[in-house]
Amino acid sequence: MSLPLFNLSIYKTPINPMNKTKKPNTPFTPKIIHFGIDYIRLIFSRYFVIKELNDFFIGLSANSNYREIDWYGYHFVLDYTFSGSKRTLKFTYENFPILYLCSYENTGVIGQNISHSIDIYSTAFYIPELQRFFSQFWKNIGFRGKITRLDLACDLICTPKEILDCGYITQFPKGAMLGYNEKNGSCETRYFGEKQSKNKRHLIRIYDKLKDSQKKQKLKLFGAYFQFPNVTRVEVEIRSTTAKSLQITPQKIGDLDFLESVFRTLVINESGTYFNALSNLDLSQAQKIELDRSSVEIPLSRLDISKRFLGMAVNLHESGADPIGFLIEKFSRLGVYRNSIDWQRLQKSVHNIEKLKFSNQYKE
């Protein structure tokens, strides 16, 4: 049973007559292949300390920025970066980025009451076994946060032009249009609402999901979509003000009826934005997307490799190991002699590690 639509009159934004088009003579309802959460951002108050989040940063620094951990029974790789008063950890599972955890230093600025934020990316929702992980995550951590962004995505077998030509009304001024084709009036992406960060309400994107997947190299995630001639995503990016108005909380986002009601409120609501093509859409017919992990190969840049190497070297050193000595000994055993090794590069790595105040045992 679906929840009733929320009242958008709180926005007091009149519908722009220039953004109102007539309903077509022939009804059009595209086939749905997916509906669900695509992104979540949580923030945590400084007044309620979550020790588990703080513990992830212990021992990590610019010199030791890599770690592997088991969290609720699942293995993650952590990469650490920092900028000013903000420290960030990227959690990767099987080479796929799952979430970003940020820690904010208390600088004493009035009104600065956020201690941590967590951004959960789309990949997290398409790996079946991680649903158990997130069950524990929400219970122990997530329910204590506040949602300031929630993306809901609906994928349909049609083109963006078919949805737009079917007619719509909207409270937004005419939004940006990308990839416009003057010959047939089609476009790759159409925005409703401002993209800038000053927009605290929400925005709607309608775009060609096949082209987007190719450009962003998301074939592992949406490879199955290429069996269809066209796939369009209707995506609602809900920001802080709208999230508060619609009472979106961590406790509610597991309720599919609630999510469907929120989506309909923002894209099929005659008091706000209404797309004729979506009016008869049955969101319960959506299918479940699963990630293609048959041959995951995500190349790392030289900089990333160097950072990971240094991070692992520091961790090994702190546990009493001698990583550089091991490498040199290994090369020798394999019969790799001095003239076959890029000793200048290896020595530079050794020198960099020595600069990180390693002991003299690393010197050749």
N, C-alpha and C positions, 0 to 999 in steps of 0.2 A: 504493500500500500504506500503510495507516494505521499509525501508531505505537501501541504498547500503552498502555493507560490508566495514568496515574500513580497511585501509592498515596497516598491521603489520610489514612492512619492517623497520619501525623505530627501531625495536629491534635488527636488524642485527644479529640474532641468526640462524645459519645454522641448518637445519634439520639433526638430528643424524641418519645415515643410520641404526644403530642398533635398532632404534625405528620405523622402517618402515616395515609394514607387507603387504602382498599381499591382494588384494580384493578377497573375496570368490566367488566361482562359482555361489552360490545361494544367491540372494539379501535377506537381512533381515531388516525389518523395524518394530520395536516394537510399540505397541500401547501406546499412551501418555495419562496420566490421570491428570497431573498437570504441569503448568509452571508459575513461578512468582518470586517475590522478597522474599528472606528468611531472609535477615539481612541488616541493613543500619547503617553506622557510619557517624555522622556529626561532624565537628569541627567548632568553632566560634572564630573569631578574637577578640583579646583584644581591638582593636581600634574601634570596633563598639559595644557599650554596649547594651545588651538586658535586660532591667530592669525586665521583667517577669521571666527570668531564675534566677536572683539574689534573687528575692522575695521568691522563694520556700525554700530557706535556712534560712530565718529569723526565729529566735526563736528555731532552732534545734541545738542540741549539743549532746555530749556523754551522758548527763543526761536526755535529752529530745529528743529522737530519733525516735519518732513515731507521725504521723499526718494523718488525713483524710481530703481530699480536694475535691472540685468540680472544674473541669477544662473543660471549654467549654461545660458544661452541663453533664459531666460524672464523676462518683465518683471513686476516686483513694485512695489507702492506700500508704503512703510514709514511707519508712524505711531509716534512715540516718546512714551512717558510714563515717569514715574518716581515712586517713593514710598519715601522713606527711603534705604536702601542697595540698593534693587532698581530696576533700569532694565529697561524692557520695550519690545520692538519687535513691532508687529503687521504681518505680511506678508500683503498682499492681492493676489489675482490675479483680474483681470476682476471686481472688486467683491466677490469672495468671500474671506472670511478663511480663510487656509490654515494658518498656524502662528504661534505666539507664541514669541519668543526672549527670555529673561530673563537678565540679567547681575547677579550678586550681588557687592557690594563686600566685600572682605576686611576685616572689622572686628576681627580678632584674637581672636575668640571661639574657645575650644578646641572642636574637633570640627566647626568650620565648614569643610568641605572641598569644597563645591560652588561652582563658578565660574559655570556656566550651566545653564539648563534649557530644553528645547524641548517645546512642546505642539503636536501635530499634530492638527488637527480633522477631523471626518468628511468635510467637503467635499473635502478633499485626495484622498480615495480614490475619488471619483466623477468626476474630470476626467481623461479618458483620456490627453491629451498630457502631463500632469504626472507620469505614471509614469516617463517618461524623466528628468525632473528628479530624482525621488526615487531613481532608480537611481544617479545621480551623488552625490546627497546622502548616501545610506547608505554609499557607497564612501569618500567623503572625510571625512564627519563622523559620521554615525549609528552606524557600527560601533564608534566610540570611546566611545560613551555607555553608560549603564545604564538599562534599562527599569524604571520604578517604577510605571507604570500602563499597562494594555492593556485596551481594551474590545472584546469580540467580540459581534457582533450577528447574530441569526438572525430573519428575517421570514417569517411564516407566514400563510396564508389561513385565519383562524379568529378567534374572540374569546378574550380572556383567560379568560373563564369556561369555555370548552370545554376549555382546557388544564388548568385547575385542577380542574374536575369529573372529569376523566379519572383523577385520583389522583396522589399524589406522596408521597415521604418526604424529609425534610430534617434536617440537623444543626442548622439555625438555629432559634432561638425564633421565634415568630410575628412576622412583619415588618409594617411599616406598610402600610395599604391606603388608596388614594385614590380618590375618585369612586365610593364604594360605593352601590349601589342596593338598598335593603332589600326591594323588591318581588320582584325576581328573583334576588337574591344575587350580582349581577355587580359588577365594579369596573373602573375605567379603568387602575389601576396597582396591582401587588402587589410588595412588596419582600421578599426573603429575605436577611437579613444587615443589619448596622447601616449607616446612611448616613453617620454621623459620621466625621470624619477620623481618630479614634482607631482605627477599624477598619482595620488594615493588611493584612488578608487579602483577602477579596473579598466581593462582594454580587451578587445576581441581581435583575434587574427584569423583570417581565412586564407589558407595557402596550399599550394601544390605540394603534397607530402612526398611524392616520388622525387621531384627535383630537389627538394630540401634534403632528403636522405642521401642523395648522390653528392650534393655539395658539401654536406657535413660528414660524409663518410660513415653513415649509420646503417650500412647494408647488413651488418650482423644483427641489428635490432629490427629492421623493417624489410629485410630481404623478401619475406613472403608477400609483401604488398605488390611486388613487381609482376605478379601473375595477373594483376588487374590492369586494364588500359589506363585508368586514371584513379587517383586517390586524393581527396581533399581533406585537410584537417581544419576543423572549427575549434579554436582554442580560446579559452577565457583565462586571462591572467588576473587573478583577484588579489588586490593589494590591501593594505592595512585598513583603510576606512571602510571599504566594502566588506571585508572579512569581519569587522566589528559589527557593522549594520546587520549582516546576515547571520550573526552569532555562530561563526565558524570556529570551532574549538577542536583540539586534538581528540577529545572524547567522541566527536561526531563524525570524523572523516572516514571511519570504518563502516558507516551506514550508507549503503549504496542508494537507498531511497532518498536520503538527505542530499547526497551529491547530485543525483538526478534533478531534484527540486531546485538546488542552487543553479545548476546549469540552465534549466528551463527559465528560471527567473531572469537570467541575464541575456538570453538569446531568443526566447519565445515569450515575450512579455509586451503587450500592447502599450503599457505605460512606460516602457523603456526602449528596448531594441527587440524587433520581431522579424525573424527570417521566415518567409512563407514556406520555403523548402523544408524547414525543420519542424513545421507545425504538427505533422502527423508522425513524427519520428518515434519509434519504439526503442528506447535505449536499452531495454532488457534483452534485445536480440544481439547485443554486442558480443564479439568473440574475445577470447583471452589471447594476448600476444605472449609468446615465449621467445627468449633470446636464442639465436643460433650461435652455439659455442663449439661447433665442430672443429674449427681451426682458427683460434683467436691469435692474431699476431698484431700487436700494437707497438710499432717501433719507438724507441726512446731516442731523444736527441743526445748529442755528445755531452751537452751540459748536464742533462738529467742523469746520464750514465756516470759522469764524474761525481756529481753530488751523491748518488747512491753509493759509489765506490768509497768515497771519503766517509760517508755515514757508517757504512759497514766496517770500515777499517777502524774507526773510533770505537765502535761497539766491541769489536774483536780485541782491540788493545785493552779496553777497560776490563775485559774478562781474562786478561793475561796472555792473549795470543799474540803472534807476530806475523801479521798478514803479508807485509812486504818481504820479510825473510822467507816466508813460505812460497811466495810467487817466484822469487829468484831461485830457490832450491828446486821448485817444480820445473822451471825452465831447464835447469841443469840436468835433471834426471831424464827429461825428454830429449836431451841432446840438442837443445836449442842454444847455440853458442852466441857469444857477444856480438859477432858480426851479423847475426841473423835477427837480433832484437833491436827494436827502436829504443836504445838505451837512453837517448836524450829525453824521450817522452817519459820513460819509466823513471829516470832520475828526477825529472821535473815533478812527477807525482810524489816521489819520495820527499823532495824538497818542500812541496806544499804541505805534506803531512808533518814534516819536521817543524814547519812554521806554526802548526797547530799545537806546538809544545809536546810533541811525542818524544819519547826517550831516544837516546843515541843508539839503541839497538837496531834501529831501522837503517842506519847508515851502512852503505855497502862496504 
